[in-house]
Amino acid sequence: MSVLFTFPGQGAQSAGMLHALPGDAAVADTLAEAAAVLGCDPLALDTACALASTRAVQLCLLIAGVAMARSLGARGALPDMVAGFSIGEYAAAVVAGALDYADALRLVARRGQLMEQAYPTGYGMAAIVGLDLAQLEPLLARVHGAATPVYVANLNAPRQIAIAGSAPALEAVMALALAHGAGKARRLAVSVPSHCPLLDGAATGMAAAFAGVIVRRPSLVYLSSSAARALFDPARIRDGLAANMAQRVQWAATARLAWERGARLALEMPPGSVLTRLTAPDFTDGVAVCCDGNRGDSLLALVGRERDSAA
């Protein structure tokens, strides 16, 4: 039995998310390193105004995930495997020892910049709840076109799927989905069309950004939510990180994979609880819990209990 740390993606962000991190040395050091690399105070990135920027959102998610994992690790709570959702894969790679934190900061800053430049306005993502992939794909086909591009983006759960595309296309698919039995259809707090071919060009730019960056074999199990498999080869991890903005997120399959590999405690790094809700159905006789809203000593006790059961 083992412990899985999960790292959320864009859409989970909230104002003040970095200010809500534990006030310990591990967090302070993580924030200080970010300030040195970025040349600015990272605590200025989590205001409601700043989070209108994709770059700021993605940096905050990276910093929050790494800082919380380091805080827990300093108190003896270490993962056996990690998995990140979209931008969360960068934090997961840092915690797995595959990518240096300083490199991740520079790469994520570039990633957000490339995505913003590709689609500054008029695009985004939406979540459709209550339809499966076979039911949703024909609806997208009715809308998709040169002027109204729209794609399946994230397979979050069997009947919870995110789509990406132009704003008019998203609205049209949401209306069709509700008319065909979807329980919910809503826009996500994501201003770019992530995880679809619209970002192929930006992903090519991201591959160039990895030139000269050292990626190592991870020291623990690194689960890629783009590939829905464990990756150990540094080149495959590098290529997966560079391309993930344009690839589907297969979270449902990744959560099942973690379970099959023996994870019984899934602990979601801040912010939010999105991945906890998505992961819980697969952890039928385990525990899925988020750091946000839970006491540090309670989280440590959960990890300790999982360690004792595995001994």
C-alpha positions in Angstrom: 0.0 0.0 0.0 1.3 3.5 -0.8 0.7 7.2 -0.7 -0.1 9.2 -3.8 0.4 13.0 -3.9 -1.8 14.7 -6.5 -1.3 18.2 -8.0 -4.3 20.2 -9.4 -4.5 22.1 -12.7 -5.7 25.4 -13.9 -9.3 26.1 -12.7 -8.5 25.1 -9.1 -6.8 28.5 -8.4 -8.2 30.9 -5.8 -7.2 34.4 -4.6 -4.8 34.2 -1.7 -3.8 30.6 -2.3 -0.1 31.2 -1.7 -0.8 33.2 1.5 -2.8 30.2 2.8 0.2 27.9 2.8 1.7 26.7 6.1 4.0 29.3 7.7 7.0 27.0 8.0 10.6 27.0 6.8 10.0 24.7 3.9 7.3 26.9 2.5 9.4 30.1 3.1 12.3 28.6 1.3 10.2 27.5 -1.7 8.7 31.1 -1.9 12.2 32.6 -1.6 13.6 30.4 -4.4 10.7 31.4 -6.6 11.4 35.1 -5.9 15.0 34.7 -6.9 14.2 32.8 -10.1 11.3 35.0 -11.2 12.7 38.3 -10.1 9.4 39.2 -8.3 7.6 38.4 -5.1 5.5 35.3 -5.8 3.0 36.5 -3.1 2.0 39.2 -5.6 0.8 36.6 -8.1 -2.2 35.3 -6.1 -4.4 38.4 -6.0 -7.7 38.2 -7.9 -6.4 40.7 -10.4 -3.1 38.9 -11.0 -4.9 35.5 -11.4 -6.6 36.9 -14.6 -3.2 36.0 -16.2 -2.7 32.4 -17.3 1.0 32.8 -16.5 0.3 33.9 -12.9 -2.2 31.1 -12.4 0.2 28.4 -13.6 3.1 29.7 -11.5 0.9 29.9 -8.4 -0.2 26.3 -8.9 3.4 25.1 -9.3 4.6 27.0 -6.3 1.7 25.9 -4.1 2.1 22.2 -5.0 5.8 22.1 -4.5 5.7 24.1 -1.3 3.0 22.0 0.3 4.8 18.7 -0.7 8.0 20.0 0.8 6.2 21.1 4.0 4.8 17.7 4.4 8.1 16.0 3.5 9.9 18.0 6.2 7.6 16.5 8.7 8.1 13.0 7.5 5.1 12.6 5.2 6.5 11.6 1.8 4.8 10.1 -1.3 5.5 6.9 -3.0 4.0 8.1 -6.3 2.9 11.5 -7.7 0.4 12.5 -10.4 -0.4 16.0 -11.7 -3.3 17.4 -13.7 -2.0 19.5 -16.7 0.2 22.1 -15.1 0.2 20.0 -12.0 2.5 17.5 -13.9 5.3 20.0 -13.5 5.0 20.1 -9.7 4.7 16.3 -9.7 8.0 16.1 -11.7 9.7 18.4 -9.2 8.6 16.4 -6.2 9.6 13.1 -8.0 13.1 14.5 -8.4 12.8 14.5 -12.2 13.0 18.3 -12.7 14.7 21.0 -10.7 12.3 23.5 -9.1 14.2 26.5 -10.6 13.9 25.0 -14.1 10.2 24.3 -13.5 9.6 27.9 -12.5 11.2 29.2 -15.7 9.5 26.6 -17.9 6.1 27.2 -16.4 6.5 31.0 -16.8 7.2 30.4 -20.5 4.3 27.9 -20.8 1.8 30.4 -19.5 3.2 33.1 -21.7 3.0 30.9 -24.8 -0.6 29.9 -24.1 -1.7 33.5 -23.5 0.0 34.7 -26.7 -1.7 31.9 -28.7 -5.2 32.7 -27.6 -5.5 36.0 -25.7 -9.3 36.3 -25.9 -12.3 34.5 -27.2 -11.4 30.9 -26.2 -11.6 28.7 -23.1 -12.9 25.5 -21.7 -16.2 24.1 -20.3 -17.2 21.0 -18.3 -20.0 18.7 -19.3 -21.4 16.5 -16.6 -23.8 13.6 -17.1 -22.8 12.5 -20.6 -20.1 9.9 -21.5 -17.6 10.3 -24.4 -19.7 8.3 -26.9 -22.7 10.6 -26.2 -20.7 13.8 -26.3 -18.5 13.4 -29.4 -21.4 13.5 -31.9 -22.5 16.8 -30.3 -19.0 18.3 -30.8 -19.1 17.1 -34.4 -22.3 19.1 -35.0 -20.5 22.3 -33.9 -16.9 21.9 -34.8 -15.6 23.8 -37.8 -13.0 26.3 -39.0 -14.8 29.2 -37.4 -16.1 27.3 -34.3 -13.4 24.9 -33.3 -14.1 22.7 -30.3 -12.5 19.5 -29.0 -12.7 17.0 -26.1 -9.9 18.0 -23.7 -10.1 16.3 -20.3 -11.5 12.9 -19.4 -12.0 13.6 -15.8 -14.5 10.8 -15.0 -16.6 8.5 -17.2 -19.4 11.1 -17.2 -17.4 14.3 -16.5 -15.6 15.6 -19.6 -14.0 19.0 -20.3 -14.1 20.5 -23.8 -11.9 23.3 -25.2 -12.4 25.7 -28.1 -13.8 29.1 -29.1 -16.3 30.8 -26.9 -19.2 30.5 -29.4 -18.5 26.8 -30.0 -18.4 26.1 -26.2 -21.7 27.8 -25.8 -23.3 25.8 -28.6 -22.0 22.5 -27.3 -23.1 23.3 -23.7 -26.6 24.0 -25.0 -26.7 20.8 -27.0 -25.4 18.8 -24.1 -28.1 20.1 -21.8 -30.7 19.3 -24.4 -29.4 15.8 -24.7 -29.5 14.9 -21.0 -26.4 16.5 -19.4 -26.9 17.3 -15.8 -24.6 20.3 -15.9 -22.6 22.3 -18.4 -20.5 25.3 -17.3 -17.6 27.4 -18.4 -14.3 26.8 -16.5 -12.0 29.4 -15.0 -9.5 28.8 -17.9 -9.1 31.5 -20.6 -7.2 29.3 -23.1 -8.3 26.2 -25.1 -6.0 23.7 -23.3 -5.4 20.1 -24.1 -6.4 20.1 -27.8 -4.8 20.6 -31.2 -5.4 24.4 -31.0 -2.2 24.5 -28.8 0.0 22.4 -31.0 2.0 25.4 -32.0 2.5 26.6 -28.4 3.6 23.0 -27.5 6.2 23.2 -30.2 7.5 26.4 -28.6 7.5 24.6 -25.2 9.6 21.8 -26.6 12.2 24.5 -27.6 12.1 25.9 -24.0 13.3 22.5 -22.7 16.5 22.8 -24.7 19.4 22.5 -22.2 17.1 21.5 -19.3 18.1 18.4 -17.5 15.4 15.9 -16.7 16.3 12.9 -14.6 14.9 9.5 -13.8 12.3 10.1 -11.0 13.1 8.8 -7.5 9.6 7.6 -7.1 6.7 6.6 -9.3 5.7 9.4 -11.6 2.3 9.0 -13.2 1.7 11.0 -16.4 -2.0 12.0 -16.7 -1.4 12.7 -20.4 -0.2 9.2 -21.1 -2.1 7.5 -18.2 0.9 5.5 -17.4 4.0 5.5 -15.2 7.0 7.2 -16.9 10.6 6.5 -15.9 12.6 7.5 -18.9 13.8 11.1 -18.6 13.3 11.8 -22.4 9.7 10.6 -22.2 9.0 12.7 -19.2 10.5 15.8 -20.9 8.5 15.3 -24.1 5.3 14.6 -22.1 5.7 17.8 -20.1 6.5 19.9 -23.2 3.5 18.6 -25.1 0.9 18.2 -22.3 -0.8 21.6 -23.0 -2.0 20.2 -26.3 -2.8 16.6 -25.2 -5.9 15.2 -23.5 -5.8 14.8 -19.7 -6.8 11.2 -18.9 -7.4 11.7 -15.2 -9.9 8.9 -14.7 -7.5 6.4 -16.2 -4.6 7.8 -14.2 -6.5 7.5 -10.9 -7.3 3.9 -11.7 -3.7 3.3 -12.5 -2.6 4.7 -9.2 -5.0 2.4 -7.4 -3.9 -0.6 -9.4 -0.3 0.2 -8.5 -1.2 0.1 -4.8 -2.0 3.6 -3.8 -4.5 3.7 -1.0 -4.1 7.3 0.2 -4.5 10.1 -2.4 -3.5 13.4 -0.9 -4.2 16.5 -3.0 -1.9 19.4 -2.7 -3.4 22.9 -2.7 -5.4 24.6 -3.9 -8.8 23.1 -3.8 -10.4 19.7 -3.8 -11.1 19.1 -7.5 -8.8 16.1 -7.8 -10.0 14.6 -4.5 -13.6 14.5 -5.8 -12.5 13.0 -9.1 -10.2 10.4 -7.5 -12.4 9.2 -4.6 -14.6 6.9 -6.7 -11.5 4.8 -7.6 -10.2 4.7 -4.0 -13.1 2.4 -2.8 -11.4 1.0 0.3 -8.8 3.8 0.5 -8.9 7.5 1.3 -8.8 10.6 -1.0 -8.4 13.8 0.8 -7.2 17.4 0.1 -4.8 19.5 2.1 -7.0 22.6 1.9 -9.4 22.8 4.9 -7.6 20.0 6.8 -5.3 20.3 9.7 -1.6 19.5 9.2 -1.5 17.0 12.0 -4.5 15.2 10.6 -2.8 14.9 7.2 0.4 13.6 8.9 -1.7 11.1 10.8 -3.3 9.8 7.6 0.1 9.3 6.0 1.5 7.6 9.1 -1.5 5.3 9.3 -1.0 4.3 5.6 2.7 3.7 6.3 1.8 1.5 9.3 -0.7 -0.6 7.3 1.9 -1.2 4.6 4.6 -2.2 7.1 
